[in-house]
Amino acid sequence: YHGLFYLLRALAVTARSGIILLSRGNKRAELRVADGTVMAVHIAGLQGLPALHQLLLWEEAALSLKFRAVPKRSNLHMSTEELLDECERFLRDFAHAAQDLGAPRCVYVPAPDRDPGSSGLQPSQLGPALRLFDGQRTLADVVEDSPFRVFDTLRVVKRLLDSGVLAVKSDGIGPGDAHSMLSDWAVMP
């Protein structure tokens, strides 16, 4: 499994219609595809492009694909080519922004000897961000659970790391694992 992007691309090329159901932990998502074009995406409180961006970051999930006719009502309002280009751009930008943050399974905790105020972040950003680093959540979970947008979350995490407010609990890197999130996308032409 190489991610949702490749499945969407395959459905677009074959012009198939159906419903894709994804589940990861207690999160459920649904994508509706009509004649190879993504019509609707829903996950938790998100829909449309923000929901699709979140799903593109899922590196693993239980997947169910039901081929059937799907109504052509869209919450994305993009052609198939535009949507695939947007997905590719998002993944490339994400990989570039996350390349210095560590592996997806890396676990960070607040450093006990550092003042969180030294990060230069506003308290409205600092509090919600630090609560995510509880020693249990991986970096991938933090990005998914963050109340901020994906790229805002990456910027906040980078500032916390650069200022020494976060310390590594586990680097999350096993033999043959990538050292950064979606590292394959960072080298695409």
C-alpha positions as CSV (number, residue, x, y, z in Angstrom):
1,Y,0.0,0.0,0.0
2,H,1.5,3.3,-1.1
3,G,-1.2,5.6,0.1
4,L,-4.5,7.0,-1.1
5,F,-3.0,9.1,-3.9
6,Y,-2.2,6.0,-6.0
7,L,-5.6,4.5,-5.5
8,L,-7.3,7.7,-6.6
9,R,-5.0,7.9,-9.6
10,A,-5.9,4.3,-10.5
11,L,-9.6,5.0,-10.2
12,A,-9.2,8.1,-12.4
13,V,-7.4,6.2,-15.1
14,T,-10.0,3.4,-15.2
15,A,-13.0,5.9,-14.7
16,R,-14.5,3.7,-12.1
17,S,-17.3,4.7,-9.7
18,G,-17.6,3.6,-6.1
19,I,-17.3,4.4,-2.4
20,I,-14.0,4.1,-0.5
21,L,-14.3,3.6,3.2
22,L,-11.2,4.0,5.3
23,S,-10.8,3.4,9.0
24,R,-7.8,4.0,11.2
25,G,-8.2,3.5,15.0
26,N,-11.5,5.1,15.9
27,K,-11.5,7.4,12.8
28,R,-13.7,6.7,9.8
29,A,-13.6,8.3,6.4
30,E,-15.6,8.1,3.2
31,L,-14.7,9.1,-0.3
32,R,-17.2,9.0,-3.2
33,V,-15.8,8.6,-6.7
34,A,-17.9,8.9,-9.9
35,D,-16.4,8.0,-13.2
36,G,-12.9,8.4,-11.7
37,T,-13.6,11.9,-10.3
38,V,-13.7,12.4,-6.5
39,M,-17.1,13.8,-5.7
40,A,-17.0,14.0,-1.9
41,V,-14.7,13.4,1.0
42,H,-15.8,13.2,4.7
43,I,-13.7,12.5,7.8
44,A,-14.9,13.4,11.3
45,G,-15.7,17.2,11.2
46,L,-13.8,17.8,7.9
47,Q,-15.0,17.6,4.4
48,G,-13.8,18.5,1.0
49,L,-10.1,19.4,0.3
50,P,-9.1,19.6,4.0
51,A,-10.4,16.1,4.6
52,L,-8.6,14.8,1.5
53,H,-5.4,16.4,2.7
54,Q,-5.8,14.6,6.1
55,L,-6.4,11.3,4.4
56,L,-3.4,11.6,2.1
57,L,-1.3,11.6,5.3
58,W,-2.6,8.2,6.5
59,E,0.2,5.7,5.9
60,E,-2.0,2.8,6.9
61,A,-5.7,2.2,7.3
62,A,-8.3,-0.5,6.8
63,L,-9.8,0.0,3.3
64,S,-13.0,-1.1,1.8
65,L,-13.9,-0.3,-1.9
66,K,-17.4,-0.8,-3.1
67,F,-17.9,-0.4,-6.8
68,R,-21.3,1.2,-7.5
69,A,-23.0,4.2,-9.1
70,V,-22.4,7.5,-7.2
71,P,-24.3,10.7,-7.5
72,K,-22.4,13.5,-9.2
73,R,-22.8,16.1,-6.5
74,S,-19.4,17.3,-5.5
75,N,-18.0,19.2,-2.5
76,L,-14.6,19.5,-4.2
77,H,-15.4,21.3,-7.5
78,M,-12.2,20.2,-9.2
79,S,-11.5,18.2,-12.3
80,T,-9.8,14.9,-11.9
81,E,-6.5,16.3,-13.3
82,E,-6.7,19.4,-11.0
83,L,-7.4,17.2,-8.0
84,L,-4.5,14.8,-8.7
85,D,-2.2,17.7,-9.2
86,E,-3.4,19.3,-5.9
87,C,-2.8,16.0,-4.1
88,E,0.7,15.7,-5.6
89,R,1.5,19.3,-4.7
90,F,0.3,18.8,-1.1
91,L,2.3,15.6,-0.6
92,R,5.5,17.2,-2.0
93,D,5.0,20.4,0.1
94,F,4.3,18.3,3.2
95,A,7.3,16.1,2.7
96,H,9.5,19.2,2.3
97,A,8.1,20.9,5.4
98,A,8.3,17.8,7.6
99,Q,11.8,16.6,6.5
100,D,13.6,17.9,9.6
101,L,10.9,16.8,12.1
102,G,11.8,13.1,12.4
103,A,10.2,9.8,11.5
104,P,6.4,9.5,11.5
105,R,6.6,7.2,14.6
106,C,8.9,9.6,16.5
107,V,7.6,10.5,20.0
108,Y,8.4,13.8,21.6
109,V,7.8,15.0,25.2
110,P,8.1,18.5,26.7
111,A,11.7,19.0,27.9
112,P,11.7,19.3,31.7
113,D,14.4,22.0,31.9
114,R,13.1,24.4,29.2
115,D,10.7,27.2,29.5
116,P,8.0,26.8,26.9
117,G,7.8,30.6,26.6
118,S,11.3,30.6,25.0
119,S,9.8,29.2,21.8
120,G,8.4,32.6,20.8
121,L,4.9,31.2,20.2
122,Q,1.8,32.8,21.4
123,P,0.1,31.1,24.4
124,S,-2.9,30.4,22.2
125,Q,-0.6,28.3,20.0
126,L,1.7,26.9,22.7
127,G,-0.9,25.4,25.0
128,P,-2.8,23.3,22.4
129,A,0.5,22.2,20.8
130,L,2.2,21.1,24.0
131,R,-0.9,19.1,25.1
132,L,-0.4,16.9,22.0
133,F,3.1,15.9,23.1
134,D,2.0,13.5,25.9
135,G,4.6,10.9,25.4
136,Q,2.1,8.5,23.8
137,R,1.3,10.2,20.5
138,T,3.6,9.8,17.5
139,L,4.5,12.7,15.3
140,A,2.0,11.5,12.7
141,D,-0.7,11.4,15.4
142,V,0.2,14.9,16.5
143,V,-0.2,16.3,13.0
144,E,-3.6,14.5,12.7
145,D,-4.9,15.5,16.1
146,S,-3.8,19.1,16.0
147,P,-6.4,21.8,16.2
148,F,-4.3,23.8,13.7
149,R,-4.0,23.3,9.9
150,V,-1.4,20.8,8.7
151,F,1.3,23.3,7.7
152,D,0.6,25.5,10.7
153,T,1.1,22.4,12.9
154,L,4.4,21.6,11.2
155,R,5.6,25.2,11.8
156,V,4.7,25.1,15.5
157,V,6.4,21.7,16.0
158,K,9.6,23.0,14.2
159,R,9.7,26.1,16.5
160,L,9.3,23.9,19.6
161,L,12.1,21.6,18.4
162,D,14.4,24.5,17.4
163,S,13.9,26.2,20.8
164,G,14.6,23.0,22.7
165,V,11.1,22.9,24.3
166,L,10.6,19.3,23.0
167,A,12.8,16.3,23.7
168,V,12.9,13.0,21.9
169,K,11.4,10.1,23.9
170,S,11.7,7.6,21.0
171,D,13.1,8.3,17.5
172,G,10.6,5.8,16.0
173,I,13.1,4.6,13.4
174,G,13.4,0.9,12.9
175,P,15.6,-0.9,10.4
176,G,14.8,0.3,6.9
177,D,12.3,3.0,8.1
178,A,12.3,6.5,6.6
179,H,13.9,9.2,8.6
180,S,11.2,11.8,7.7
181,M,7.5,11.8,7.0
182,L,6.7,10.9,3.4
183,S,10.3,11.1,2.4
184,D,9.6,9.5,-1.0
185,W,7.6,12.6,-2.0
186,A,10.4,14.9,-1.1
187,V,12.5,13.7,-4.1
188,M,9.8,13.6,-6.7
189,P,10.6,15.7,-9.8
